[in-house]
Amino acid sequence: MSEALSVDLASVNLAFVDQPISIRAETSLADPDTCKFTVSRSLHPGGPFFFGNKEQATGSPLVERLFALPGVASMLIAESVVTVGKESGASWSGLKAAIGTAIRTQLLTGVPAILEMAVHASKQGRSDAELGVVVQQLLDKEVNRSIANHGGKISLVEVREGKLFITMSGGCQGCGSSQVTLRQGFEVMVKRVAPEIEEIVDATDHAAGKQPFYPRHE
């Protein structure tokens, strides 16, 4: 579901009125607590940058604005797209417009939306347990919802000294495409939210898989 967000320009510097900013909001069908906001201007080059809590937002103006809104739980920012995760008890009614206003206001200030030095500083020193929480959120909200269509699941075993240990089950256990899913899909997503993780170790006994989605050809 997508919709255009209208924002009151009355309080905005009139010098910007001739440079309209359009924002389109699309609520995820797979995860109703996630909404993607596509903006007609670049918010920040590069990325993506993931923020899982208010503490990580410190020093990044747009992120601080968004976390100040009641109900905002996380966000992923890449170029001109902001993907916001809300708390399960919060409603998108009113929140979408507030997010749109915050994004528009930030753009009009001319101040960088994200200060990368602050982002990198916030990622330093995260414990194995903290990284495990970030990865588990990624699995719950993005990864497993997707591969569930193939009857598969990825489970977190542990994070230890820069290594992430996982197991694959269901249609992924013994699947001929399991390593493609792991290396070209999951690993890429992990690097975005937890760049401190240097290696992903697949601890799955793939030979014991009974219902692989794509049988291996030995």
N, C-alpha and C positions, 0 to 999 in steps of 0.2 A: 504494500500500500504506500503510495507516495502522495505528497501534497506540497504545494508552494506555501512558504511561510511569509506572511505579510508583517512588516515591522513598522511601528510608528516613527516617522522621520522628523517629527516636530522638534525633538531635542537635539537633532544632529546638525552639525555645522553645515550651513547651506552651501558651502563651497563644494560639497560632495554630492549634492542632489543630482547633478548632471552625470554622475557616475553610479548608476544603479547597481546594487548588489542583490543577486537572486540566490535563494537558498532553497533546495528541495530536500524534503525529509522522507525517508523510506523506512518504515518499520519492517524488521526482519520477520519473515514468515516462520523461519526455523526457531527463532528466539524472540518472542514478543517483548523481552526486556532490552532489546538492542535496536537502535535506530541510526541509520546512516544519513548524515547531512552533507549534501554535495553543494559546494559554494562556487559561484561564478568567478571568483578570484582565488589566486593561490594564497593559502594561509601560511605555509612554510615549505620551502623547497626541501627535497630529500625526505628522509624518514623511511618507514613509518616510526612514530614515537608512541609508545604505550605508557599510560599512566594508570596505575591500579589503585592509587589512594591519594589523599590530599597532601601527604607529606612529599610525594614525588612531584607534586605540582609547584612546589616552592620555587620562585624565580622565573616561572613561565607565565606571563600575563593572561593569555587566553585560557590556559588550563586552570589557573586560579579562579578566573571568572566563572568557569563552568562548574567547578567543584563547589563554588559558593551557593549554587542552586540546590535547594532541597530535593533529594532523590537521585542525584547524579552519583554513580558508583565507580565508573571507570571510563576511559576514553582512549581511542586510537586515532592519531592524527597523521595524515599522509597527504602532502601536496594541498589539494583543495577539498579534501574529504575528512570529516570528523565523524567517527563512529562512537556513539555514546551508549554506555550500558547503565541502566537505571536499577535502583533497588527494587526487589520484587514487589514490595508493597506500595511503591509509588505509581502514579498515573501519568501517562503521556499528555493527558489533557492539561493544557496550560504550560507544561514543561517544554514541549516542542517549541512553542513561541518564545519562551524565555531563553532557550538555547540559541534560537535564531537571532534574538536581540543581542545576546552576549557576543556572538560571532561577528555580527555586523558592527557593533560598537567597537570591538577590538580592531577590526580592519580600518575603521575610520580614524582611530587614534594615530595610526602610522607606526606604532610601537611593535617590534617583533612579537609574534604570537608565542614563540617558543625560544627560550635561551638555551642553546645546546650545551653550554658549559654547565648549566644547572642540572640539565637532564643527566649528563654523564656523571656529575658528582653524586647525584641521587642514586645511581646504580652501583657506585663503588661501596664495597663493604657489606652488601646484602648477604645474609647468612644462607646456608643451604636450606634451612626451613622456610625462609622468606621466598627463595627462588622456587621451592616446591609449591608454595601457595599460588604463585604466579602461573606456574605450569599447569596446576590443577584447574585453575580458572579457565585457562586456554582450552584444556581438554573438555571441560564441562560446557562451555558456552559456544565453542566453535568446532573443534575437531571431531569429537564423538557424535555430535548431532549430524555431522556430514557423513561420516563413514558408517553410521548406523543404517544408512540406506543399503549398504552391502552386508549388513549383519555383523559388522566388525566393531571392535572397540580397542582403544589404547589405554593402558592403565599405568599410572605412575608407581614405580617401586620405591625409588629414593633419589635424592640429589646428593652427591658426595664429591667434594673437592673438584668442582668444575665439570663433573660427569653426571649426566641424567640417565638413569636406568629405567627402562620401561618394558612392559610386556604387551603383546598383541593377542587378542582372543577373538572367538567367533569366526566370521568370514575372513579375518585378517591372518589367523593362525594357519600357516602352511600355504597361504595364498601366493600365487606366482607373481603378483604385483605388490606384495607387502613392502618390499624395499623401495619401490617407487613411491608408495604412499608415505613411507617413513622419511626418505631422504629428500624427495622433491616437494613434499607437502608439509608434513609435520615439522621436520627439522627447520625449514625456512621460517615457519611461523614462530617457532621457539626462539630463533635467533633475533627476531624482531622484538619480542617481549622480554627476553632474558639473554642478552648477548654475553653475559658472564659464563654461560654454559658452553664449554669448549667441545664436548663430545656427547653424542647420544648412543647409549649401549642398548641393543635389543637383546633382552634376556629371555626371549620366547623360545620354547621348544617347538619349532615349526613342524618337526617331523610328527608330532603328536596331534596336529590339526586334523579334525574329522570332517569339517564342513567348509573348506576354503572356497572363497568366492571364485577364484581362478585357480584350478588345480595346477600344481607344479609339474613340469615335464622334465623328469630326470634323464 
